Amino acid sequence: MSSQKIVSAEQAIKLIHDGDTVGVGGFVGCMHPEEISIAIEDAYLKSGAPKDLTLVYCAGQGDGKEKGLNHLGHEGLVKRVVGGHWNLAPKLQQLAMDNKIEAYNLPQGTICHLIRDIAGGRPGTITHVGLGTFVDPDLDGGKLNAKTTEDIVHKIKIHSKEYLLYDAFPIDVAIVRGTYADTDGNISFEREAVELEMLPLCQAAKNSGGRVIAQVENVVEKGTLDARLVKIPGFLVDAIVIAKPENHMQTFGTQYNPAMSGEIRVPVTALDPLPLDIRKVIGRRAAMELPKDSITNLGIGMPEAVASVAAEEGISDTIILTLESGPNGGIPQSGNDFGAAVNADCVLNQPSQFDFYDGGGIDVAYLGLAQMDKHGNVNVSKFGPRIAGCGGFINITQNAKKVVYCGTFTAGGLSVSVGDGELHIDKEGTIHKLLADVEHITFSGKYAVEAKQPVLYVTERAVFQLTKKGVELIEIAPGVDLDKDVLGHMDFKPIVSDYLKKMDPRIFTDEKMGVML
C-alpha cells in the first residue's frame, strides 16, 4: 500500500547507510527538514550510526547555533562536507577548522546546477563561475583544510576558453521538505516560502539509485492535491515524515506567514527611516549607483541599508529586488527569515534563479565588504582558521553587470559622528580591512578587469573604483583628512584620482537626499 511510505523520522533515517552521500535541501531555515536532522543526530549519539557520511548542500542551513545542519556537526557522523556556506553551522565549521573532516566550499549556485546535472546523468557542471577565486584549482580548488586533498574542480578549455568542471558524484539519499504529501507521496509546497533545489535533489538521488526522505506538515488523501501545486512526484519519494509544528517552521524566525508563501499580499506600512549613522551613510552612497528599473541583488548585512534608503527616498517601485533563493520582487526578509520575501511577484526554484544570475541578468549587485586588497580582490569566505563560506557571492559578483561593495573602512571599535554635511572619526577601528593581499579570494579583481566589469567599493569615508591599473580612490567624505583618516589606515597605497572629489554632502544630513534615478 502506498500509505506505507508514511513513517516516523526514526524509521525513515534507517534508509541512510554508513558512508552514504546525503544531500539536504534548505536555505537558512526555509524548507530545512529539521525533524529529520534531529533524528539523525539522536540516532548517531545513541548508536553511532549512521556514520562517515558525505554531506552535500547548496545554501547554508542553520541559525548559527543549534538548528539546521548543526545537528550533523559531530565527529564521526560526517567525514566530508561539500557546501555553499558554512557560517550558519558553527558545529560543522569547527570540525573543518580542527581538520577532522574533509571540507569543500563551492559556489552555492554551482552546487545547485551540479545537483541538476547529477540528476541528468551528466559528468559534472561546466561553468566560468569560480575562475580566479579560491575555487579555481590554480588556487585552492575549493579545499578548506589540510585534510582535504582530492581535486573535485578541474580547469578545462572549450574553444580555447577556460572553464571549470565541477565533478558529478552519486547521491545516495536526498532529504527534502514540502507542505503536504498525499498517500502516494506526491508533495506540494503551498505554505513554503521558496522552492529551492528540492526537485532536482530528489531526481539526482533516484537516478543515482538512491533514496528520498521527505518531511511534510501533514498527509492528505490521494487525489486531493491540486496537481499544479505538486512539485515532487510521488514515485520519487521513499519515505514521508510528518513533522512536529516546532520542527516545521516556515523559516527559523517565523512559524508561518502567508505573505511569505504568496498566499496573501499584505499592506506595507511606511518604514521608519534609518538613523543617520554609518549604515545609512554607506546605504545612501551605494543607492546613488542604482540605475532606473534595475534588477538587483542585496547581500545580507550592510547592503540591506540600500533597500531602506530606497524606501525612504520613494524609489522602491523603480527597482526589482531579487534573492538567490528564488523570490523576485516584494520585500526580502533578513536574519533568520533570510531567503523569504513578503509580497513577492514570483518565486523561482533556486537553480533557475542562478541560471539568470550566471548569465548576467543582475544589473547591479550590492554585497558586503569584509576585506579588500590592492588588486581589487574581496574576501568574505575565510579569515584565519574561521570558515564563513562564499554562499552565492561568487555567482552573483562575478556575473552582475555592476558590483558595489558596501562596508566600513575599518573594524573593531570604529565610531563616527555624522551631521551638517560632514563625517568625523571619533574613534578609529583597530582592524584594517583594506589590505595588501586578502587571505582568501572570494572575488577576483583581475577577472573583473578582464571582463570589463564596473566595480565600486563604498565605505563611510571613501569610495574606490577598480581600474586596469589597480584600485583608485575617487571620493572622500567631507570632514575627513585624506592622509590621516584614509591613506593612514590602508595597507596599500591606492591610485589617487586626479579628479578626487568630496562625497555628496546630502549623504551626511538628516533630510532626505532626493535621489533621482
TORLUMFI-993195 format. One record per residue (C-alpha): x, y, z negated. Coordinates in steps of 0.02 Angstrom, whole numbers, plus 32768, in hexadecimal, padded with zeros to 4 digits. Example, Ala and Ser with C-alpha at 12.3 -4.5 7.8 and 13.67 -1.06 7.14 Angstrom:
BEGIN
82677F1F7E7A82AC7FCB7E9B
end
This chain:
BEGIN
800080008000803F80AE802C801780EC7F7D80A680807F3F811781117F7380DA816F7ED9815681477E4E81A381947DB4824381F77DC2829D816B7D65826280EB7DE68289815D7E79833F81787E4E835C80BD7E55836280DC7F11840881367EF0849B80BE7EEE854B80D57EAE85B8812D7F2F852581727F94852982177FF18495827A7FAE844E83167FFF83E8838B7F90837A84167FD6835984BB7F80838A85737F7483B285B77EC4830E85777E7782A285777F13827184C47F3F82F484757ECF82B783C77E9782D783E77DDF8278834D7D9E82E582D97E05838683347DD7835C831F7D1F833982667D3A83E2824A7D8F843C829F7CFF83DC823C7C7B83FD81967CD384B681B87CE484CA81ED7C2E846D81517BF384B180CD7C68854281157CCA84E381047D6E84D281437DF1858981727DFC860F81AC7E778591820B7EE185BC82817F6F854B83187F59851C83817FF184B784217FEB84A484C1804F8474854E7FD884A6855C7F22842385117EAE841F85407DF7840385C77D7684BB85DB7D4D84A085747CAE844784CD7CA283CB84BB7D3083DA847F7DE3847B842B7E1784C384487D69846A83A57D3B84E7834B7DAB8580839F7D6085C683097D04866E82B87D22865182107D7485A282377DB185E782927E4A868E82747E9F867E82F07F308619838D7F4E85FC83E27FF6859D84817FCF8578852E800F8578858B7F6985BC855C7EBE859E85ED7E4884F185B77E0E852F850C7DD985BC852F7D5D85C084797D2285ED843E7DD2865F84D37DE386BF84A17D4886DB83F07D898726843B7E28879184B67DC787D184287D5987FE83C47DF5878A83357DC28726832E7E648748834B7F1C86FE83F57F4286D484477FE8868484EF800B863C850480B985CC858E80FE8518857680C584CC85898171854A851381BD851D848B8140846684A681718494848C8227850483F881FC847283A181A5840983BE82408495837982AD84A482DF823E83E982C58257840482D28313849182538315851382D2834D85CB82C4831B85C7836782BC85A6842182CA860C84898344860A8543831E867685DE8316863A85FD826386CB85F381E98759861C826087DD8685820887938666815C87C585EB80D387598569812C87CC856D81C4884284D581BF88D2854E81E288B0858F8131885A851D80B187DD84BD811B875984DD809787B9847D801287AF84C67F62882C84647EFA88C483F07F01885A83527EF28804837B7F968870833F8026880382FA80B187EC836C81488733837D81718744841B81DC87AB8419827C87DD849D82FB87B1847283AF87AF84CC8457872184D484D487418531857787E185778529878285C28497879C858D83E2871085428379870184E082D786BD842F82D1866C8401822C86688343821F85C282E8821085AE825D818E851F81E9815A84A6822580D5846B8195806A83E881EF800383888290801F833682E27F8882B483627FBB821983B87F7C816F83F27FB780C784267F71805083957F93806782E57FD47FDC827580117FDD81BC7FEE8036819C809480C5820F805E809D82A380D080DA833E8076809C83F2808280F18492804A8061850C8032809085477F82814B854F7FA581A585F47FC3821485AE804E822C851680BE82EA850A80C0833C846F810C82C583EF80C0828B839F81638337838A81B6837C8347811182F782BF81128316829A81CA83D2829181AC83BC8213811F834381A6818183AE81A7821E8445817A81B283E780E1817383C9813780CC8339815F805582D081F9802F8291822B7F82821382B97F7B81D7831D7EE5812883687EEF80AC83C47E84802183467EA07FE282BA7F107F4382C27F777EE082427FDB7F1B820D80867ED4827A81117EA9831180A37F41837C80CB7F3883FB81597FB083B381D97FEF84628200802D8472814D808583CA814A814083E7815F818383388139812C82A28188810982108115816E81908176820D81EB813F81E481DE8086820E8148801881E081887F6B816F82127F298186825A7E7B80FF82C67E2A815983497DC4812C839A7D2080F884507D3B819184917CE0820084307D5881A4846B7DF281AF85287DE281A0858A7E83824985D77E5782B485CD7DBA826D86777D8C81B386627DB6813C85D27D9980CD86037E2B80A886A27E8C8037868C7F248081872A7F72812886CE7F7D80DA863E7FDF807886AD80567FCF867980137FA3872D7FE77FEB87D980017FF4884B7F6B7FF389087F6680A1894A7F4980A389D87ECD81248A607EDB81CB8A2A7E94821F8A977E1382B88AE97E6383618AAA7E2E83BA8B177DAD84448B837DF484D68B107DD1855E8AAF7E2D84E28A337E7484748ABA7EBE85098B1A7F0485478A807F6084978A527F9884788B017FDD85198B08804084FC8A59808384488A8180B384898B0A812584C98A7F8197841A8A3881B683E88A43826C832F8A60828F82C889C082A0835D89588269835C88A2823683C2889681988401881F8114842688598063849A87F77FF2847087E27F3B84B088627EBE84F0890C7EF584A889027FA783F988F37F5D840589AD7F3783F289CE7FF2833E898E7FEC831789FB7F54835F8A957FA982FF8A6F8049825D8A637FE5827F8B087F8A82A78B5F802E820A8B1C808182648ABD810B823F8A0A80D681C189F5816382488A1881E482B7898581B3829A88C981AE82E78870811A831487B981308357873280BC83C2869F80EF8346862C809782C68654811F825586E880F082478777816D81F7881A813981A8883B80918207885C7FF1829987E87FC782A087B47F12833B87AD7EA4838587517E10833A86A57DF482B686D07E78833B86EE7EFE831186957FA0825886C27F948201875C7FD8815B87AB7FAC80E887D58040815C878880C3812387968177816D86EE81A581D086628151824385FB81BF829D855D818F8350857F815A83AA853081F18341859B8267836686398205841F86138213840D85F282CE83D486A782DC845D86E6826884EA868582BC84B386C4836684C6877A8333841287A4830784368811826F844E88C9829B84A288F681F784CE888B816084F188CD80B1855E885D804585BB886D7FA2867088A37F9386D288417F11878188527F5D87C2889C8000887288AF804488DD890F80BF88A6889E814E87ED88BF812D87D6880E80E8875387F8805F874D87757FD686AD87457F7B86CC868A7F6E875E86617EFB87B886C17E72884B86677E23880585BF7DEC875085FE7DEB86E885C27E7F8655862C7EB6863E85E97F668611864080078559861580188515866480B7859686F080AF860386B0813E8571868D81B485288739819285C387A78191861B875382238587876982978529880882688537889582E585768903825685AD88DB81A485AA8952810F86008917807185C289647FCF861C89667F2A867389CC7EA587248A097EC5876989B87E27872389417DA5873789247CEC86F089B77C8B86D88A367D17866B8AC97CE2863A8B607D4B85C88BF67D3F85628C317DD385078CD57DF185068D7F7E4585488D347EE585E68CE87E97862B8C4B7E4986A68C497DB8870A8BB57D7486F08BB37CB7874A8B0E7C9987AA8AAF7D1D879189F47D34882189867D008814890C7D938848893B7E4387D588F97ECB883389407F6188C888CA7F6A895D88B07FDC891988018001887887B07FC5888187087F6E880586B27FE387CF86EB8090871186E38096870B8769811D8796877B819D87C2882C81CF882A87E982608796878882A587268821829587A2889082F187B18812837E86F38809838886E988C98388867388C182F4865689668296867F894F81DD866C89CD815086A089BE809986378A30802A86668A587F76862B8ADF7F0086C28B4D7F2587038B1C7FD086CC8AD5807787408A7080E7872E8A2981968789899A81EB87F389CA82828870897282F388FB89C0828E88B4899181E5884289D6815F881F8A90817487E18B0680EC875D8B76813B86FE8BC480A887198BEF7FF2869A8C297F7286908CE17F4286E18CF77E9887658C6E7EA7881E8C867EC988648C297F60890A8BFA7F1388D88BE17E5C882C8B937E6E88398B377F1488E88B107F5389298AFC7EA188B88A677E8288D98A057F22895D897E7F39897989B17FED89828A55804A88F28A6A80C488F38AD0816188B18B7A812C88458BC181B688788C64820687C08C8F81F587AE8C5B813F870F8CAB80FC86A88CB6805F86188C3D8045856F8C91805C854E8CF77FBC84968CC57FC284CE8C187F8A84FF8C617EE284618CC47EB883BE8C977E60834F8CC87EF283218C577F8283A28C5A800C83288C66809C837A8BD780FC833A8BD481AF83528B3D821F
end
